[in-house]
Amino acid sequence: MANRSIKESDWQMYRELRPIALERLCERILQQIGNISADSSQSKHQRYLKVYQYIHEQDEEISLGFDHNSRSHAFEQILFFRSRNLLDDNEFARFSVELYSNINDIVNQRE
């Protein structure tokens, strides 16, 4: 996807909400790791291997959504946050109407 510029106000909001989105994604990852490691139907070694693979997969997900913390990548990262429900509706509504609409249109087209 081509880089899309965003307004200064949206950039400031992105910078405020980005750590919240990252914490929520990490919380989900850690919760799933707990579920995997608690699965007593698997051996400890099997659970370890599943946790290892899951962390590797999620590291790629974190990289996709949070690397390149710059204004030129902010649109794509806000789209990432929205498509993965890392911001609630009230938080997402704090962006400009234009950005809000553009992101929602893309997310809705993908569903």
URURQUI-V434654 format. One line per field, one symbol per residue. ss: DSSP state (A for helix, B for strand, O for the rest). psi: psi as a letter, one per 30 degrees, with the letter a starting at -180 (. if undefined). burial: + if it has 24 or more other ideal C-beta (glycine too) atoms within 12 Angstrom, else -. Layout:
# URURQUI-V434654
ss=???
psi=???
burial=???
This chain:
# URURQUI-V434654
ss=OOOOOOOAAAAAAAAAAAAAAAAAAAAAAAAAAAAAAOOOOOOAAAAAAAAAAAAAAAAAAAAAAAOOOOAAAAAAAAAAAAAOOOOOAAAAOOOOAAAAAAAAAAAAAAO
psi=kkkkllleeeeeeeeefeeeeeeeeeeeeeeeeeeeffjfflleeeeeeeeeeeeeefeeeeeefflhileffeeeeeeeeefghfkleeeefflleeeeeeeeeeeeef.
burial=-----+---++-++--++--++-++---+------+--------------+--+---+--++--++------++++++++++++-++----+--+---++-++--------
